Amino acid sequence: MNYNKKVTEYIDKATEEQIIILETLRKIVHETIDNVSEEIKWNMPVFNNGKDFAYLRFAKKHITLGFYKIDKLIDPENLLEGEGNTLKHLKIRSVDDIKPKIISEWLQQITG
């Protein structure tokens, strides 16, 4: 996996539980999408494969996994939050909130 040192440094600033969540999400992105790269943009990790498609951010009480190109996302359970026309996000408060299958499907939808 092509991990960026600056993204690792960003993740290492989070709490211990948040680091586990961030690394789990990071791994899902890298395992789901071929030729993915990551970098720090807008002070947060952003994933791309020619175009930006997702980002991670941590706050005091949750991790945000955000998605670009939301017009391609199918979200029948209405798990995604956000009012905008270009971005939607998922708030993750614990490791148990991570839904790898759904996240992988969304990643494939927005990069496919």
Secondary structure, DSSP 8 states (H G I E B T S, - for coil): ----HHHHHHHTTS-HHHHHHHHHHHHHHHHHSTT-EEEEETTEEEEESSSEEEEEEE-SS-EEEEES-GGG---TT---B--SSS-EEEEE-SGGG--HHHHHHHHHHHH-
